[in-house]
Amino acid sequence: MKKILSLLIILTLAASVSFAADTSLSYIKDKGVFVLGLDDSFPPMGFRDKNGEITGFDIDLAKEVCKRMGVELKLQPIDWNAKILDLNSKQIDVIWNGLTITEERKEKSLSPNHISLTVRSSSSKPAAVSTPRPIWPVRLLVSSSAAVLTTLSSLTPKP
């Protein structure tokens, strides 16, 4: 686990310093605070525990990154619909959890994924499927801004 954590930290830091014109690392180190914008209702990545404290996998990883950078971590829950605006206006330094990489976002300075999500389905009776077919009625819970919502919406039968 420590090797994986170290590799993730190295990859994240390497990505942030690999862009010659990118001064974000020195900006954060100079101010001494790393402001992490997150959805605090996104378990297990970031969520509030029974005491109201923000916790989760991404939080633990961010704490270790900040420890190694020698800066303070500030957890900033954000309105997920305004995440890019918050980032561009420097209200937050990073969007850490749940940001789907789109074609438009690939043009920006993004670090490598630390988690990859694959959606799969299974059946007790496998069958050859040559074209997609509806599997409704099915109830799924997804974030309203998740890329998977766009895909699922395209598969939803029209009334």
C-alpha positions as CSV (number, residue, x, y, z in Angstrom):
1,M,0.0,0.0,0.0
2,K,2.8,2.4,0.8
3,K,4.4,1.7,-2.5
4,I,1.2,2.4,-4.3
5,L,0.7,5.6,-2.3
6,S,4.2,6.8,-3.0
7,L,3.8,6.1,-6.7
8,L,0.6,8.0,-6.9
9,I,2.2,11.0,-5.1
10,I,5.2,10.9,-7.4
11,L,3.0,10.8,-10.5
12,T,0.8,13.6,-9.3
13,L,3.8,15.8,-8.4
14,A,5.6,14.9,-11.7
15,A,2.6,15.8,-13.7
16,S,2.3,19.2,-12.0
17,V,6.0,20.1,-12.6
18,S,6.2,18.6,-16.1
19,F,4.6,21.7,-17.7
20,A,7.4,24.3,-18.0
21,A,5.0,27.3,-17.8
22,D,3.0,25.8,-14.9
23,T,3.8,27.6,-11.6
24,S,1.1,26.0,-9.6
25,L,3.4,24.0,-7.4
26,S,5.5,27.0,-6.4
27,Y,2.2,29.0,-5.9
28,I,1.0,26.5,-3.4
29,K,4.3,26.1,-1.7
30,D,4.7,29.9,-1.4
31,K,1.3,30.4,0.2
32,G,1.8,27.3,2.4
33,V,-1.8,26.0,2.0
34,F,-3.2,23.5,-0.5
35,V,-6.9,24.1,-1.0
36,L,-8.6,20.9,-2.1
37,G,-12.1,21.4,-3.7
38,L,-14.3,18.3,-3.2
39,D,-17.7,16.9,-3.1
40,D,-18.1,16.0,0.6
41,S,-20.9,13.5,-0.2
42,F,-18.9,11.2,-2.4
43,P,-18.1,8.0,-0.4
44,P,-15.7,6.4,-0.2
45,M,-13.5,9.1,-1.8
46,G,-14.7,12.1,0.3
47,F,-17.6,12.2,2.8
48,R,-18.5,13.3,6.3
49,D,-18.2,10.8,9.1
50,K,-20.7,10.5,12.0
51,N,-18.9,13.4,13.7
52,G,-19.2,15.7,10.6
53,E,-15.5,15.4,9.8
54,I,-14.5,15.1,6.1
55,T,-12.8,11.8,5.6
56,G,-12.2,9.2,2.8
57,F,-9.6,7.7,0.5
58,D,-8.9,11.0,-1.4
59,I,-8.6,12.9,1.9
60,D,-6.0,10.4,3.3
61,L,-4.1,10.7,0.0
62,A,-4.2,14.5,0.0
63,K,-3.0,14.6,3.7
64,E,0.0,12.6,2.7
65,V,0.7,14.7,-0.4
66,C,0.6,17.9,1.8
67,K,2.8,16.3,4.4
68,R,5.4,15.6,1.8
69,M,5.1,19.0,0.2
70,G,5.3,20.7,3.6
71,V,2.1,22.6,3.3
72,E,-1.2,22.7,5.2
73,L,-4.3,21.0,3.7
74,K,-7.5,22.9,3.6
75,L,-10.6,20.9,2.6
76,Q,-13.1,23.0,0.8
77,P,-16.5,21.5,0.0
78,I,-17.8,23.1,-3.2
79,D,-20.9,23.4,-5.3
80,W,-20.0,20.6,-7.8
81,N,-21.7,22.5,-10.6
82,A,-19.3,25.4,-10.1
83,K,-16.1,23.3,-9.8
84,I,-14.3,24.6,-12.9
85,L,-15.2,28.2,-12.0
86,D,-13.9,27.7,-8.5
87,L,-10.7,26.3,-9.9
88,N,-10.1,29.0,-12.5
89,S,-10.8,31.8,-10.0
90,K,-8.3,30.2,-7.6
91,Q,-10.9,29.7,-4.8
92,I,-9.5,26.2,-4.8
93,D,-6.2,24.8,-6.0
94,V,-7.3,21.4,-7.1
95,I,-10.4,19.3,-7.8
96,W,-9.4,16.0,-6.3
97,N,-12.4,13.6,-6.6
98,G,-14.8,12.5,-9.2
99,L,-13.7,14.8,-12.1
100,T,-14.4,13.0,-15.3
101,I,-11.9,13.6,-18.0
102,T,-13.6,14.8,-21.1
103,E,-12.2,15.8,-24.5
104,E,-12.4,19.5,-23.5
105,R,-10.7,18.9,-20.2
106,K,-7.9,16.9,-21.8
107,E,-6.6,20.2,-23.2
108,K,-6.0,21.4,-19.6
109,S,-3.3,20.5,-17.2
110,L,-4.5,17.3,-15.6
111,S,-2.6,14.8,-13.5
112,P,-2.9,11.1,-14.3
113,N,-5.9,9.2,-13.0
114,H,-5.4,7.6,-9.6
115,I,-8.7,5.7,-10.0
116,S,-10.4,4.3,-13.1
117,L,-14.1,3.4,-13.1
118,T,-15.5,0.8,-15.4
119,V,-19.2,0.2,-15.5
120,R,-20.2,-3.4,-16.2
121,S,-23.3,-5.5,-16.1
122,S,-23.8,-9.2,-15.7
123,S,-26.6,-11.7,-16.1
124,S,-27.1,-15.3,-14.8
125,K,-28.1,-16.2,-18.4
126,P,-25.5,-14.8,-20.8
127,A,-26.9,-14.2,-24.3
128,A,-25.4,-12.9,-27.5
129,V,-26.3,-9.3,-28.0
130,S,-25.7,-7.7,-31.4
131,T,-27.4,-4.4,-30.6
132,P,-28.0,-2.6,-27.3
133,R,-31.4,-3.2,-25.8
134,P,-33.3,-1.6,-22.9
135,I,-32.8,-3.0,-19.4
136,W,-35.6,-0.9,-17.9
137,P,-37.0,-0.5,-15.4
138,V,-33.8,-0.1,-13.5
139,R,-33.0,2.4,-10.8
140,L,-29.5,3.8,-10.5
141,L,-28.1,6.5,-8.3
142,V,-25.4,8.7,-10.1
143,S,-24.2,12.2,-9.6
144,S,-26.1,14.6,-11.8
145,S,-22.8,15.8,-13.3
146,A,-21.3,12.4,-13.9
147,A,-20.3,11.4,-17.4
148,V,-22.1,8.1,-16.9
149,L,-25.3,10.1,-16.6
150,T,-24.9,11.3,-20.2
151,T,-24.3,7.7,-21.3
152,L,-27.3,6.4,-19.4
153,S,-29.5,9.2,-20.6
154,S,-28.8,8.3,-24.2
155,L,-30.0,4.7,-23.5
156,T,-33.2,5.8,-21.7
157,P,-36.3,4.8,-23.7
158,K,-38.2,7.9,-24.9
159,P,-41.9,8.1,-24.0
